[in-house]
């Protein structure tokens, strides 16, 4: 396992950020999902060795997250969501600087900086001042500094934020190449579910500091529930509340379509019994192919 966590707890005062998280990550690209406040950022900081867990144990690349934090940071790369650029530097100096912070000799860091800047598409602009870079170029530069020291594990925090569709596509292609051809484990935290689904085969979903779901996306979408698109006429709110009491998850869309998530172990007959008792007419009841968005909504719950 690249990452192993067992019963991890971390709180900010009375606020529980992580509440008994246990998970294991193997090679490949893994998506990290969760609503705001789910604990994603805290989990990343803990895996990077910036925070020690208050309870529980874990290892990253075989290193203890409590005792061997400097070793962890030497072998991982991190692309933060926030801007981390240093005004007055050019891209080569900036990228080489991060290579030296990871323990690389100066000349080796300079050579490697040129290589990774060409790799991410900044070769022609590597001597420009960073403050002249566009949003897309800054994202590429943040990716370059994260891989300059050839890490074994790469953490990406919202790597496609503030990018237009073309820029998003190019960054996602780079991430796919890194995870599939360069033997680097990638953990991507993003709120753009289509990005995760296009790049990752596995996903970790956090909700309120706890692990809501983990595994291969294809298996989670198939095994956990059945999704139906429903249109009704009648006492909609009473019917929806009745379905939720049964144990279904119901999402209301803007076009008055209901998405009803029925657990695999529950009978569909209960749906029609509830409709009859609530005196609603079912105008549409169609099985839908689930997406990662559907899985996410089911895992974290829909109000």
N, C-alpha and C positions, 0 to 999 in steps of 0.2 A: 504494500500500500504506500502511495505517495504521502497521503495525509491520514492520520488516525486520531480521532478524538473520542474520549469516553467521559460522558456525564459532565460536560463543561458548563460552569456557571460563571456569570459575571454581571455585576450590578453597578449602576451609577447612583449611589445613595439608596433610595428606596425603589428605584426603577430597575427592574430586571431586564437586562439586555439579552442575556443568554441564560436559558433555564433548562439545564440538563440535556445539552446537545451531544448526541453520539452519532458519529458518521465516519465513513471511510471512503477515500477517493483513490482510484487507480488511474492508469495512464489514459490520456485522451483529453478532450475538451469537455468541461463540466460547466453548466450554467448555475449561477446562484441567484435565486429569485426570492422576493418577499415584498410586502407593502412597506411603506415608510414606518420606521420604528420596529421592524421585524427582527433586527439584530445583525443585518448583513455587514454593515461597516465595522461593528465591534468584532464580528467573526474574522474579517479580513485583518484587522489590527492585531488580533490574537495570533493568527497564523503567521503574520509577518514578524512576530516577536516584539511588537510595540507594547503589548499589554500581557501581563501574566494572568492565567485563569485564577479565580478565587476559590474554585473547587473543580476537581476533575483532573484528568491527565490527557496528554496528547503528544504526538510526534509529527513533525514535518520533515520529509526526506530522511527519516530515521533519527532526527535530532529532537531532544526533549524541549517542549515549548516553554517550560519553566526555567531550565538550567542552561540551555544552549542557544539562546536567542541570537548572539552574534554569528554563530555558524549558520543558522537559518537564513539570516539576511544576506550572507555571502553567496548563497546558492539559489536565491529566488530573485525574480524581477517584479517590479511593481509599477504599473501605469495608473496614477491617481486620477480621480475625476476632476479635481481642482487644478487650476493652472499652476505649474511649478517651475516656469521658465525664469531665467535670470537675465534681466535687461542688460544690454551692453555686451553680451556674449554672442558669438556666432555658433552655428549648430555643431561644428566639429569640436570646438572648445567645450561646449556644454555637454555633449555626449561623452567625450573623453573624460571629463571631470567625474561623471557618474561611474565610469569604468574604474577610475582610480579609487573612488570611494568603496568599490566592491573588492579592492585588493589587487587590481591589475597594475603592472609597471607602466610608467608614463608613455613610453614609446609604443608599447603594445596596445595601450588604451587609445592612442591617437590612430594607429593603423586600424584597429577594430571599429573606431567611430566612423571612419571613411566607409568601411564595408557595410555597416548597418544602415548608414544614411542613404547609400545607393540602393540598398535592399528595400527600404520603405519609400523610395521615390523622391528623396530630397538631395540626390547627388549634385544636381545642377545649382542648388541654392544653399549648399552647405556652408558657405562663407558669409551669407547674409546675416545681419543682426536679427535676433529672435523677435524683437518687437515689431518687425516688418512682416512677420509671417501671418498668413490667413488662419482661420480657425481649423481648417482641414490640415494645413501644414503643421500646426501646433500639435494636433492629435498624432500625426505621424512621428513627430519629434519625440513626444512622450513615449511612444511605442519603441522608438530607436534606443532611448536611454534605458528602457526596461530590459532590452535584450543584448546590450552591448557587451556584457560580461558572460554571455552564453549560459544563462541560468538553466537549471533543471525544472524549475517550476515558475510559472508566470501568473501573476494576479493582475487582472484588468478590471478597473472600476469605471463603469459607464464609458467604454471605449469609443462609442459612436455618438456621444452627446454633442449637440450643436453642429451636426454635420448635415449637409443636404443629401438627398438620395444617392447621388453619384459618389460622394465622399464616404458615406456609410458602406456602400458596396465594396469600395476599394479597401477600406480598413478590415471589413469582414473577410475579404479574400486573403489578406495578409495573415489574419489570425488563423484561418483555416490552414494555410500553408505552414505556419509555425507549428501548429499542433499535430499536423499529419505527416510532415516531411522532416522536421528538425528534432523530433523526439523530445519535445518540451511539453510537459503537462500544463494545461491552461485552465484557470478558474476565472470565469467571466461573471461579474456582477452587473446586471443591466435591468432596466425597467421596460426595455423594448423586447417583448416576447418573441417577435418574429426574428430578431437578430439571434437570440439564443437558439431558437429552433433550427435556424439555417446553419449554425456553426457547431452546435453541441449535440452529442448523442445521449448524454446523461444530464440530470438536473438535480439540484438541491433546493427545496423550497422551505423557507423559514416563515413562521408566523408567531408574533408575540413572544419571540425569544426561543421558540421550540421548533423542532424539526417536524414540518407538516407533511413532507413527502420527499423521497429520494429514490433514484434508480434510473433506468433507461427510459427515455421519454416515450418511446414506442410502447413499452410494456405498461408504463403508468397510464397512458391514455387508453389502453385497451382493457386493463384489468380492473380498475378501481370503480368504474361507474358506467352507466349507459346514458347518453345524452339524447333528449328529444326536444324538437322545436314544436311549440304548442300555441295555438290560437283559440281563444274561448270567447263566449258571449254570456254575460250574466254577472253574478256577484264575484268579481275577480279577486278582490282582497281577501274575502272570506275563504275562497278556494285556495289561494296561495298560502294563507296561514295554516289551513288544514293540511296541505301537502308538507309544509315544513314540520308540523307536529308529527307526521308519519315518519319523517326522517329523510325526506327528499331535500335537495337544495334547489332553490328557484331563483332565477335571475330575470328581471324585467328589462326589456330593451326599449329603445326610444320609439320603435314602430309597433308597440303593443304586442310584440311577440314574446312568449315566455320560453326560457331555456330551463328545462327540468332535468336535473341530474339524479338518476335513480341508482342507488347502490346495487351492486351485482347480486347481493343476497336478498333483495326485496322484490316482491311480486308487482308486476305492472297492473294487475287487477285492482290493487288498492287505489291507483290513480283514478280509474273509472268509477269505482265505488264512491270516492270522495266527490267526484264531479256530479254524480247523481244526487248525493245527499245535500250538496251545496246548490243544487238546481242550476248548474251551468251547462251550456252546450259546448262540446268540444268540436271546433270547426277544423282544426288542423292538429295532427299528431304524427310527426315524422321523425324517424331515427336519423340523427345527424352524426357525421364523422367528427370526432373530437380533435381539437387543436391544443397547443400548449396553453393558449389563453383559457380554454375551457378547464384544463387540468389545474391551472393556477387558481381560477375562481373556485373550483371545488375544494382545493386543498386549504385555501385560506378562509373559505366561507364567504357567502354573498349576503349582504344585508338586504 
